[in-house]
Amino acid sequence: MPVREPRPEFALSPGGAIEMAPLWRHAVSQRLRELAWCSLSPPLLAFLPTDDAGNAIINGNAPGHSPAALARWPEGALAAWQRWLPAADPAALPPTIAELAAGLEQQRVRGPSPAPSLRLGRHAERLLQFTLEHAEGLELLAANLPVRRAGAHGVQTLGELDFVWRDVASGAIVHWEMAAKFYLLVEPATHGAPRGGGPGAAMLDRHCFVGPNLVDRLGDKLDHIVRRQLPLSRTPEALALLGRPVDRSEVYLLGWLFYRDGVVPQSIGSLGIAPDHLHGWWSTLPDWLAWAVKREGSRWYRLPRSAWMAPARVPQAHTETAEAIHEALALRFAETHHEKNWRREAPVMLCEVEPAGQPGVWRERTRGFVVPPGWEERARERIARPVG
């Protein structure tokens, strides 16, 4: 399993600034790492998809609409945010999902009250909203704004605008649709052809990236954002809510991509994947163990979904040997109870950890998914389904 070795801690931010030892990786506070990851980590995409004729996809495919674009920060606002964030007090930053869950448990004891969502996507939205509210040079105009249309049969909800903000310097009104995603690349079945994009390898497209639960595909998600969500800000109903037209509609997409045994296909750039996107590996349990036991000095940590975003820092007591992880996952993937099918069928994210230079603390070195038996075959069936 030739997993790529981690590169020096250089990262390209969405605004193009180069940083050494990025905050989203090295900050001690998980709150700070997650907020930095959400606002400063490398983007997944370098460019958006095109249609069959090679033309850039236009919002709603209607004449006069601006082309869909990738999110970009105003340079001045980005620079100010990069100065502000490292000095921020973690206690004043949005709590982690684990902290929110603990708070909800306390609320149950005290009595019912409105509860924040613990879903990873909603948490990412909270972090980006905090950024837009606190970044100098930006004015947040709306967040999670429902757009509704009245008709003969009642009121229809058309959708929701994730974020609308104003660039104070230029006055431009910008609409962002956000998604934080984790996709595994599953190459189509080929008879004897190599993986990784060499001669004779299968043709790849964005629908070959699937979520670990096999529900979501990168190609479908992009199509939904570009064709359905971005045009929403240009409807008469949205204009009436905002009181002003939107100048730009952009995709704010971040996350991690995972490759079989860590081998990144040579042709991945042609799909619009950014050169410096965050990525890891995925493997079967036997293949992972064969590689993991050779990693001298490494220990392992089962990363809960609530902590998938930023690289992990964990107490040594929470880490395990490769052999212990293998035993636990073998039992999990052999689960026979019908009500626990999800345990048997769901991939598990692990991170390889190394000493962090602080007593008793280990930090993430690599991350990836160990998939259960049969998952790869089900994934190939999923990517083969028609688009749309």
Summary of the structure (lengths in Angstrom):
residues: 388
radius of gyration: 21.8
end to end distance: 34.4
largest distance: 68.4
contacts: 1166
relative contact order: 0.14
helix: 35%
strand: 28%
